[in-house]
Amino acid sequence: MKADDSLLPSPDEVAAAQRTALAILEGLDRTLYGQAELTRLVLTGALARGHVLLEGLPGLGKTELVKALATLLGLEFKRLQFTPDLLPGDVTGGHVLEEDNGRRRLVFHPGPVFTNVLLADEINRASPKTQSALLEAMQERRVTVLGETRPLPHPFWVLATQNPIELEGTYPLPEAQLDRFLFKVEVGGISRAALQSILTERSWGRPPELRPAADAARLTALFAVIERIHLPRSVAAYVARLVDATHPKSDLAPEQVRTYVRHGASPRAAIAIAEAGRAHALLSGKPNVGFDDVRAVAVSALGHRLVLDYRARLDGVSGRDVARAVLESVSELEEALPREVSGAR
Amino acid sequence: MNPHLDRSIAALRRRAFQGSFLGHLLRGLALCAAVIAAAVLVARVGFLVETRTAALGFVALLLVPLVAWQRALRAVPSRATAAAWLDLRGGGSGALVALDELGDPRWEALLERELRAPRALPAIDVRSPARRALCALALAAAAVLVPAPAPHVGPPTGVQAALLESVEEQLAALEAEVELEPDVALELREALERLREDGALAEPEAAFEALDRAQERLAQEAYERAELAHVAQQALAETAADAAQDPEAAQAALERTLEQLAAAGFSKDVRSALEVELGLAGVELPPGARLAAQDIQRLSRELAERLAARTGGLAQQGLLDAQSLAKLGELAKLDGFAPSAHVCDEECRQHECDASCRAGGTCTSQGRCHRAANGGAPGRGGVSRGRGDAELTWGEETPGAVDRFEPRTLPDARYADPEHSSIVGLGAAAPVVDARAEAPGAGTVQASAGEGAWRRRLAPQHRAAVRTWFGPGGG
C-alpha cells in the first residue's frame, strides 16, 4: 500500500477519469438503446475489474453490449460460444504434440481464455465441468494445465451471458462460480420508443461503428483513481450490515431473508459492493463512495449470491427480490437518532 | 475540519439531546407519577394514611429530570453518526462523511456545495410521551384530591352483636339475682356500652377480647356471690343446729350472717326472709330483739333455701360454669338446692333453644338448635352429607339415559334366522350346527356357583342392544 493511499484523489484526477468512463458509457448507450441502467451497471462492473453475468432472453443485445465494451476499452476480445459438448480444454487451451527439426514435443496452445475480454456466450449451456474450467481464471486470473500455471493478460474480464435457467438444455451455474461474478445483471425488454429507434436508425439492427474510448495507459490511470476513491467508515459499516442482513440468523435479517434464504452472502459480496461502489462513485465524479452508490450496486452484487431454499422457488421469489428487501430494511445509520427527533431515520 | 460542517453536526447533536431529554423526562414522569399515584391512593384508602404524608411520595419525581439528563447524554449520536445523518439528508452522496473523516482541503468546494443544500434539523416530537405524562399527572392529582372514604361506622357484626347481647343478658340476670355494688355495675355497663358503640371500629380480635373480659368479669362476680352464699348457707345450717342448745350464740351468728349477706348483695333475700318468717321489713334484726330457737331455725332454713335458689338462678343464667359449680359442689347437699332444681325441663329447654336459635336455625325435638350449613337449604351439603328432608324431584333426568333404557323388543335369537344373520364365510360343505349348543342360554354351560349368569351365551343379534347398556358411553 502506498503512503498516500489514504488520501483522496485530486479533483482533476477524478474529473479526467470520469471523462474516460463517461465516454465509454456513452459508447455503450449508443450501442444499446433504452438500457441506460444496464449499461451503467456493466461499465461499473468492468471498472471495478469484476466479472459480469448478463441474464436475459435471446435477442436482447447481450452479446452486442459485451462486444461494444471490449471495443470501447480498446482491449483484446474473444468470444466463446458455450455448448453442451464444449470441453474444458476448449476454454483453457491444451498441449499439442508438434514436431520441430525431428524432435517431438508438447506445445501449449492457449485457449480463448487468454484475452482481455472474454465473452462467454450462453455460459449455462455448457456442462458444469466446462463451466468450472473458468473458476481459476476468474478468481486467480491464471490458468493451470497439466500442472503448469500461466497468468492471464491484465486486465481480464469474463462477461458471460446466460439464458434463464428455466429454458431447456441449460445447466445452472454452481454457487461457487456465481460468487465469482461481481454482478449478475438482468437484461430486460426495451421500450417501444427504443425499438422504434432501432428500426429507424439501424439497418438490420447493426450497431454503430465504435472507436476505442480508452487504451491501456488510460485504463491503468482509471483503475489507479478508482483504487483511491475513499470508502468512509459509515458507508463501510452500512455495507457490512447489508451483507450481514442476508444471513437468516442475523438480527438484522428481514422477514424475507428468514423465510427464503438458506445461506447468505459471502464476504466476497461485501468486497464486491465496496469495489463496485468505488467505480459507481467515479462515474458520478465523486472522490468517495456514498450511501447512494451502495444502494445502486447492492442488488446486482447480492442477488445471485444468496442461496435460496425451496420456498422461494414455490413463491416465485428471486435473489434480487430478497436483496431489495434487505436494502429496504437495513438503515444506513449504524446508530439511530433518538425517536423523539422526528424525521430521524 | 470545516467549521460549517462542525456547526451543523453540533446543532444536530444538540437537537438530539434536547429531544431525548424531553422524551425521557416525559416518559419517566408518566411512569413514576402513575406508580406513585397508585401507591398514594392505596395508602390513603387502604391504610388510611394522611393525605399530606402520602403525598410526600411525589418527591421522588424530582429524580426523574436527573435520570432523563443522564440517559439523554448517552443517547446523543456520535459525530460520525451525525455526519452520516446530515449526508443522508442531502441524498447520501457520502461527501460529508468522507470529508469529515479526511478533511481534504482540495475538496472544500464540494463540501461547501453539499452543505449549501437545505437540511432542516429534525423536529422534536414528544406528543405521545406528553399525552402519557398528562394522564399520569391527572392520575396523581386524583390520587391526592379524591376524598378517602370515611371509616364505616355501623353496628357490630352479627357475631359480635349476638355475643354482646348475651353478655348484656348475663349482666341483667346477675343484677336480677344479686345487688351489685353501684361502681361495679356502672363499670360493667360502661364497658358494654363502649363495645356497643365502638365494636365495629375496633379490630375483631380486640372486640372479642373485650367481650371475653366482660364475660369473665361477670362470671367472677357471680362466683364470688355464689361462694359467699355457699359459706353463708353452711353458717346458717350450723346456726340452725345450734339454736336449740345456745339460742343467744345462734342469734349472734345469725346476725353476723345477715350482715354479711346484706353486704354481699343478698339484701333482697334477707329482707324477704325476715318479712316472711318474722314480719320485719329491714335487713337486720332490731336492736335488743331476742329470737326464739324455733324462729332462728326457721329463719336459717328459709335463708338457706333462698340462697340455694339464688345460686341456682345464677347457674341457670350461665354465669356459673361447670368448673365453678364443681367448686361449689357442697351446695347440692344443702336443702333447697337439690340437683332437680337445676335440671332443665321441656319448657326450659324450649326456652334455651329459642334463645340460641335466635340467630338462625331450628329447634330439634331434643331442644337443640340445628343450624344447617349453607343457609340450611335442602341438598346443599354440609358435614352431615346432606339432609334427609330434601325434596326428591322427578322429571329432570338426562334425556339420553331415558332413550337408552327405553324398553324395546329384541329380535328372535334363535339360530338360523336369515333375516338377522350375516355372512362370515363361505364353504363348500354345509355347516354342521349344534342348534342346541348355539341357542342362547343353553344348558351346555355348567351353572355352578354363580357362573351361570356370567357365562350365558349372548346371541350376536343381541350384542348391539347390550352395548348400549355396557359399552363405551353406555349406562
Boltz contact constraints between the chains, C-beta under 6 A:
constraints:
  - contact:
      token1: [A, 8]
      token2: [B, 102]
      max_distance: 6.0
  - contact:
      token1: [A, 8]
      token2: [B, 104]
      max_distance: 6.0
  - contact:
      token1: [A, 10]
      token2: [B, 106]
      max_distance: 6.0
  - contact:
      token1: [A, 11]
      token2: [B, 106]
      max_distance: 6.0
  - contact:
      token1: [A, 230]
      token2: [B, 98]
      max_distance: 6.0
  - contact:
      token1: [A, 232]
      token2: [B, 94]
      max_distance: 6.0
  - contact:
      token1: [A, 232]
      token2: [B, 97]
      max_distance: 6.0
  - contact:
      token1: [A, 232]
      token2: [B, 98]
      max_distance: 6.0
  - contact:
      token1: [A, 232]
      token2: [B, 101]
      max_distance: 6.0
  - contact:
      token1: [A, 234]
      token2: [B, 80]
      max_distance: 6.0
  - contact:
      token1: [A, 234]
      token2: [B, 84]
      max_distance: 6.0
  - contact:
      token1: [A, 234]
      token2: [B, 97]
      max_distance: 6.0
  - contact:
      token1: [A, 235]
      token2: [B, 94]
      max_distance: 6.0
  - contact:
      token1: [A, 287]
      token2: [B, 107]
      max_distance: 6.0
  - contact:
      token1: [A, 288]
      token2: [B, 94]
      max_distance: 6.0
  - contact:
      token1: [A, 288]
      token2: [B, 98]
      max_distance: 6.0
  - contact:
      token1: [A, 289]
      token2: [B, 94]
      max_distance: 6.0
  - contact:
      token1: [A, 290]
      token2: [B, 92]
      max_distance: 6.0
  - contact:
      token1: [A, 290]
      token2: [B, 93]
      max_distance: 6.0
  - contact:
      token1: [A, 290]
      token2: [B, 94]
      max_distance: 6.0
  - contact:
      token1: [A, 291]
      token2: [B, 92]
      max_distance: 6.0
  - contact:
      token1: [A, 292]
      token2: [B, 92]
      max_distance: 6.0
  - contact:
      token1: [A, 292]
      token2: [B, 93]
      max_distance: 6.0
  - contact:
      token1: [A, 332]
      token2: [B, 88]
      max_distance: 6.0
  - contact:
      token1: [A, 333]
      token2: [B, 81]
      max_distance: 6.0
  - contact:
      token1: [A, 333]
      token2: [B, 84]
      max_distance: 6.0
  - contact:
      token1: [A, 335]
      token2: [B, 77]
      max_distance: 6.0
  - contact:
      token1: [A, 335]
      token2: [B, 81]
      max_distance: 6.0
  - contact:
      token1: [A, 337]
      token2: [B, 16]
      max_distance: 6.0
  - contact:
      token1: [A, 337]
      token2: [B, 77]
      max_distance: 6.0
  - contact:
      token1: [A, 338]
      token2: [B, 16]
      max_distance: 6.0
  - contact:
      token1: [A, 338]
      token2: [B, 19]
      max_distance: 6.0
  - contact:
      token1: [A, 338]
      token2: [B, 20]
      max_distance: 6.0
  - contact:
      token1: [A, 338]
      token2: [B, 75]
      max_distance: 6.0
  - contact:
      token1: [A, 340]
      token2: [B, 19]
      max_distance: 6.0
  - contact:
      token1: [A, 340]
      token2: [B, 23]
      max_distance: 6.0
  - contact:
      token1: [A, 340]
      token2: [B, 124]
      max_distance: 6.0
  - contact:
      token1: [A, 340]
      token2: [B, 126]
      max_distance: 6.0
  - contact:
      token1: [A, 341]
      token2: [B, 16]
      max_distance: 6.0
  - contact:
      token1: [A, 341]
      token2: [B, 19]
      max_distance: 6.0
  - contact:
      token1: [A, 341]
      token2: [B, 122]
      max_distance: 6.0
  - contact:
      token1: [A, 342]
      token2: [B, 122]
      max_distance: 6.0
  - contact:
      token1: [A, 342]
      token2: [B, 123]
      max_distance: 6.0
  - contact:
      token1: [A, 342]
      token2: [B, 125]
      max_distance: 6.0
  - contact:
      token1: [A, 343]
      token2: [B, 122]
      max_distance: 6.0
  - contact:
      token1: [A, 344]
      token2: [B, 122]
      max_distance: 6.0
